[in-house]
């Protein structure tokens, strides 16, 4: 009985650990630096939480070309988060720097 109890406890721990790893796998970070999104192209799964962080000395934005999301001004050292909800390719840009563009592919 004691062995069965230990195995059940270990199994539950493994399930919790696997769930934590799966959750962590659905988070992605994108940097804004030197008027560039890094990486410029990225592929993620539906349900992924994306965090864009401004590592520059000037404001930036994360604005979807199709209006799906818009961060507004992101000041230096601040971040914007958005979670994907459907598959597709989303182009986005910075409203302050029109040449600052990137693509997000959601599968």
Backbone as CSV, one residue per row, in Angstrom:
resi,resn,N_x,N_y,N_z,CA_x,CA_y,CA_z,C_x,C_y,C_z
1,UNK,0.831,-1.177,0.000,0.000,0.000,0.000,0.882,1.248,0.000
2,UNK,1.961,1.193,0.804,2.859,2.340,0.896,3.558,2.601,-0.438
3,UNK,3.957,1.557,-1.140,4.619,1.705,-2.448,3.645,2.329,-3.444
4,UNK,2.412,1.883,-3.446,1.411,2.441,-4.357,1.213,3.921,-4.076
5,UNK,1.191,4.288,-2.802,1.020,5.692,-2.421,2.195,6.533,-2.910
6,UNK,3.413,6.006,-2.755,4.609,6.712,-3.228,4.585,6.872,-4.738
7,UNK,4.219,5.817,-5.447,4.163,5.894,-6.898,3.118,6.906,-7.355
8,UNK,1.982,6.953,-6.675,0.941,7.924,-7.035,1.450,9.342,-6.819
9,UNK,2.176,9.558,-5.716,2.734,10.879,-5.415,3.771,11.272,-6.454
10,UNK,4.645,10.351,-6.801,5.673,10.622,-7.813,5.011,10.905,-9.158
11,UNK,4.026,10.101,-9.521,3.316,10.303,-10.790,2.646,11.667,-10.846
12,UNK,2.034,12.085,-9.757,1.391,13.402,-9.715,2.431,14.492,-9.877
13,UNK,3.577,14.309,-9.241,4.655,15.295,-9.371,5.149,15.402,-10.795
14,UNK,5.271,14.264,-11.460,5.698,14.278,-12.862,4.668,14.961,-13.733
15,UNK,3.396,14.736,-13.472,2.345,15.392,-14.255,2.385,16.899,-14.056
16,UNK,2.563,17.352,-12.824,2.649,18.787,-12.552,3.865,19.370,-13.256
17,UNK,5.010,18.686,-13.184,6.221,19.176,-13.848,6.024,19.240,-15.352
18,UNK,5.421,18.245,-15.942,5.190,18.240,-17.383,4.258,19.378,-17.771
19,UNK,3.238,19.634,-16.950,2.323,20.740,-17.227,3.037,22.074,-17.160
20,UNK,3.934,22.242,-16.197,4.692,23.489,-16.082,5.594,23.674,-17.295
21,UNK,6.214,22.591,-17.759,7.057,22.696,-18.947,6.233,23.047,-20.177
22,UNK,5.057,22.457,-20.316,4.209,22.764,-21.466,3.783,24.216,-21.436
23,UNK,3.445,24.737,-20.251,3.041,26.138,-20.144,4.203,27.053,-20.516
24,UNK,5.393,26.727,-20.044,6.562,27.559,-20.335,6.888,27.557,-21.817
25,UNK,6.603,26.456,-22.494,6.904,26.350,-23.917,6.004,27.270,-24.741
26,UNK,4.911,27.764,-24.153,3.983,28.619,-24.869,4.165,30.086,-24.519
27,UNK,5.389,30.466,-24.228,5.729,31.854,-23.980,6.959,32.206,-24.803
28,UNK,6.903,33.336,-25.479,7.986,33.767,-26.357,8.304,35.225,-26.052
29,UNK,9.577,35.569,-26.123,10.008,36.952,-25.921,10.592,37.504,-27.213
30,UNK,10.211,38.731,-27.527,10.760,39.445,-28.678,11.301,40.768,-28.155
31,UNK,12.513,41.104,-28.581,13.154,42.347,-28.145,12.989,43.426,-29.199
32,UNK,12.920,44.647,-28.735,12.985,45.807,-29.621,14.297,46.503,-29.287
33,UNK,15.196,46.515,-30.244,16.504,47.126,-30.006,17.059,47.648,-31.321
34,UNK,17.702,48.795,-31.247,18.296,49.441,-32.414,17.293,49.526,-33.567
35,UNK,16.067,49.927,-33.219,14.967,50.082,-34.171,14.718,48.821,-34.998
36,UNK,14.787,47.668,-34.323,14.549,46.374,-34.955,13.825,45.461,-33.971
37,UNK,12.922,44.619,-34.490,12.342,43.542,-33.689,13.279,42.344,-33.805
38,UNK,13.611,41.730,-32.675,14.529,40.584,-32.667,13.852,39.426,-31.938
39,UNK,13.507,38.361,-32.669,13.745,38.094,-34.083,12.717,38.805,-34.970
40,UNK,13.083,38.974,-36.234,12.221,39.648,-37.202,11.094,38.716,-37.654
41,UNK,11.370,37.426,-37.735,10.353,36.428,-38.106,10.351,35.347,-37.035
42,UNK,9.143,34.960,-36.630,9.030,33.921,-35.616,7.766,33.110,-35.878
43,UNK,7.819,31.830,-35.525,6.680,30.928,-35.675,6.313,30.402,-34.297
44,UNK,5.017,30.490,-33.954,4.543,30.047,-32.639,3.252,29.256,-32.809
45,UNK,2.839,28.610,-31.743,1.586,27.850,-31.738,0.442,28.748,-31.266
46,UNK,-0.773,28.387,-31.656,-1.954,29.076,-31.133,-1.925,28.950,-29.611
47,UNK,-2.232,30.028,-28.912,-2.234,30.033,-27.456,-0.924,30.509,-26.843
48,UNK,0.052,30.855,-27.668,1.342,31.321,-27.158,1.229,32.762,-26.669
49,UNK,1.774,33.014,-25.484,1.841,34.377,-24.962,3.159,34.995,-25.420
50,UNK,3.063,36.137,-26.091,4.249,36.804,-26.619,4.481,38.078,-25.821
51,UNK,5.720,38.293,-25.422,6.098,39.516,-24.717,7.118,40.260,-25.555
52,UNK,6.789,41.483,-25.924,7.723,42.365,-26.620,8.289,43.323,-25.579
53,UNK,9.612,43.414,-25.482,10.253,44.296,-24.509,11.085,45.336,-25.237
54,UNK,10.906,46.590,-24.839,11.640,47.693,-25.449,12.992,47.843,-24.761
55,UNK,14.041,47.415,-25.440,15.408,47.534,-24.921,16.137,48.726,-25.531
56,UNK,15.388,49.622,-26.174,15.964,50.808,-26.802,15.863,52.004,-25.858
57,UNK,16.350,53.138,-26.322,16.300,54.367,-25.531,15.158,55.275,-25.972
58,UNK,14.320,54.797,-26.891,13.194,55.596,-27.392,11.934,54.744,-27.410
59,UNK,10.755,55.379,-27.425,9.506,54.602,-27.462,9.360,53.828,-28.765
60,UNK,8.662,52.700,-28.668,8.301,51.893,-29.820,6.851,51.461,-29.640
61,UNK,6.303,50.813,-30.650,4.987,50.188,-30.527,5.039,48.829,-31.218
62,UNK,4.037,48.030,-30.916,3.826,46.754,-31.599,2.411,46.846,-32.155
63,UNK,2.310,47.107,-33.450,1.022,47.371,-34.069,0.816,46.426,-35.253
64,UNK,-0.206,45.568,-35.141,-0.504,44.626,-36.229,-0.985,45.401,-37.448
65,UNK,-0.516,45.014,-38.613,-0.906,45.676,-39.853,-2.413,45.588,-40.093
66,UNK,-3.039,44.506,-39.608,-4.481,44.316,-39.807,-5.315,44.806,-38.622
67,UNK,-4.680,45.456,-37.630,-5.397,45.997,-36.479,-5.711,44.987,-35.386
68,UNK,-5.191,43.763,-35.490,-5.480,42.714,-34.511,-4.996,43.080,-33.104
69,UNK,-3.887,43.765,-33.007,-3.392,44.252,-31.714,-2.624,45.551,-31.923
70,UNK,-2.573,46.355,-30.870,-1.834,47.616,-30.893,-1.436,47.953,-29.462
71,UNK,-0.159,47.993,-29.225,0.349,48.229,-27.880,0.273,49.678,-27.444
72,UNK,0.156,50.598,-28.400,0.363,52.002,-28.059,1.852,52.189,-27.802
73,UNK,2.226,53.319,-27.248,3.647,53.590,-26.989,4.175,52.677,-25.880
74,UNK,5.304,52.032,-26.154,6.004,51.224,-25.156,7.290,51.978,-24.834
75,UNK,7.374,52.488,-23.627,8.544,53.265,-23.232,9.744,52.359,-23.006
76,UNK,10.962,52.922,-23.053,12.167,52.117,-22.805,12.059,51.357,-21.477
77,UNK,12.421,50.075,-21.531,12.385,49.222,-20.342,11.029,48.616,-20.052
78,UNK,10.010,48.986,-20.801,8.655,48.465,-20.590,8.348,47.376,-21.613
79,UNK,7.212,46.684,-21.406,6.865,45.554,-22.267,5.373,45.556,-22.586
80,UNK,5.024,44.779,-23.611,3.644,44.560,-24.042,3.463,43.067,-24.243
81,UNK,2.323,42.530,-23.768,2.044,41.106,-23.935,0.751,40.915,-24.721
82,UNK,0.746,39.864,-25.523,-0.435,39.495,-26.295,-0.400,37.984,-26.488
83,UNK,-1.567,37.352,-26.443,-1.665,35.904,-26.610,-2.356,35.585,-27.927
84,UNK,-1.747,34.699,-28.707,-2.305,34.313,-30.000,-3.594,33.519,-29.800
85,UNK,-4.544,33.707,-30.718,-5.827,33.012,-30.598,-6.206,32.217,-31.844
86,UNK,-5.547,32.506,-32.972,-5.882,31.779,-34.199,-4.671,31.709,-35.123
87,UNK,-4.697,30.726,-36.007,-3.589,30.527,-36.946,-3.601,31.593,-38.036
88,UNK,-2.419,31.854,-38.557,-2.277,32.810,-39.654,-0.948,33.536,-39.548
89,UNK,-0.676,34.385,-40.526,0.540,35.193,-40.507,0.145,36.641,-40.256
90,UNK,0.808,37.240,-39.288,0.504,38.606,-38.888,1.745,39.456,-39.090
91,UNK,1.642,40.432,-39.954,2.705,41.413,-40.091,2.473,42.500,-39.060
92,UNK,3.533,43.033,-38.483,3.376,44.128,-37.530,4.525,45.115,-37.665
93,UNK,4.342,46.283,-37.083,5.311,47.362,-37.244,5.302,48.274,-36.010
94,UNK,6.222,49.210,-36.000,6.294,50.248,-34.976,5.718,51.522,-35.590
95,UNK,4.754,52.152,-34.917,4.143,53.365,-35.472,5.116,54.543,-35.498
96,UNK,6.145,54.494,-34.658,7.125,55.582,-34.603,8.238,55.426,-35.634
97,UNK,8.480,54.192,-36.068,9.580,53.885,-36.992,9.039,52.963,-38.083
98,UNK,8.491,53.514,-39.175,7.834,52.714,-40.215,8.694,51.612,-40.835
99,UNK,10.016,51.769,-40.789,10.872,50.712,-41.347,11.067,49.558,-40.372
100,UNK,10.567,49.688,-39.166,10.696,48.656,-38.131,9.500,47.708,-38.268
101,UNK,9.709,46.585,-38.977,8.631,45.639,-39.267,9.062,44.221,-38.913
102,UNK,8.074,43.341,-38.757,8.339,41.937,-38.451,7.128,41.099,-38.824
103,UNK,7.301,39.769,-38.817,6.221,38.838,-39.133,6.117,37.773,-38.051
104,UNK,4.872,37.467,-37.691,4.563,36.447,-36.714,3.691,35.414,-37.396
105,UNK,4.137,34.154,-37.434,3.346,33.076,-38.024,2.825,32.213,-36.891
106,UNK,1.507,32.065,-36.849,0.849,31.274,-35.803,0.290,30.020,-36.438
107,UNK,0.694,28.858,-35.912,0.236,27.568,-36.463,-0.589,26.821,-35.447
